[in-house]
Amino acid sequence: MQPDSAAAKTLSALVVALETDKPFALGGLYLLNYDDFGLALELMAEWRLDRYYASKGRLLDLSAQVEEMPAAADDESKMAERSGKAA
């Protein structure tokens, strides 16, 4: 595939749209030959998998932060009780 071909431009626009959440005209995929269309499907599948892992990572990070919050509040309560202050 030549970098200045219509297929390369379509696939490039697809990648940009996926990464920036901008609209993409799906009709351009219809104009691709079978192999290039398969490549477009692979790009979308990989993009979806990457988004899944990114969101899973954010969820795990948020969960860890939430899990630490009660422990910190309990520690403060215990320290306040020991020093004779109410929490």
Sequence and secondary structure as in RCSB ss.txt:
>XXXX:A:sequence
MQPDSAAAKTLSALVVALETDKPFALGGLYLLNYDDFGLALELMAEWRLDRYYASKGRLLDLSAQVEEMPAAADD
ESKMAERSGKAA
>XXXX:A:secstr
  TTSHHHHHHHHHHHHHHHT    THHHHTS HHHHHHHHHHHHHHHHHHHHHHHHHHHHHHHHHHHHHHHHHH
HHHHHHHTT   
